[in-house]
Amino acid sequence: SIVAGPTGNDGTGRGTQDSPFRSLTKAVSMASHEDFISLAAGEYNIANGEDFPLNVLGMKISGAGRDATTIS
């Protein structure tokens, strides 16, 4: 699985629990078809570096809960 969260870094992160990416955009760019992306609690939006729209066809994305993880 690939991990992203607000404390991560798209430049130096490895997409792991210990070294997550910052953005969903980076996680998707590093994922392949049918990969699982885990998002930590936080906001994932253009102001925070996202580049929408994203092609997530076949990928599984899970957040920290409806009230904790926001994609907008």
Disulfide bonds with the S-S distance in Angstrom:
none
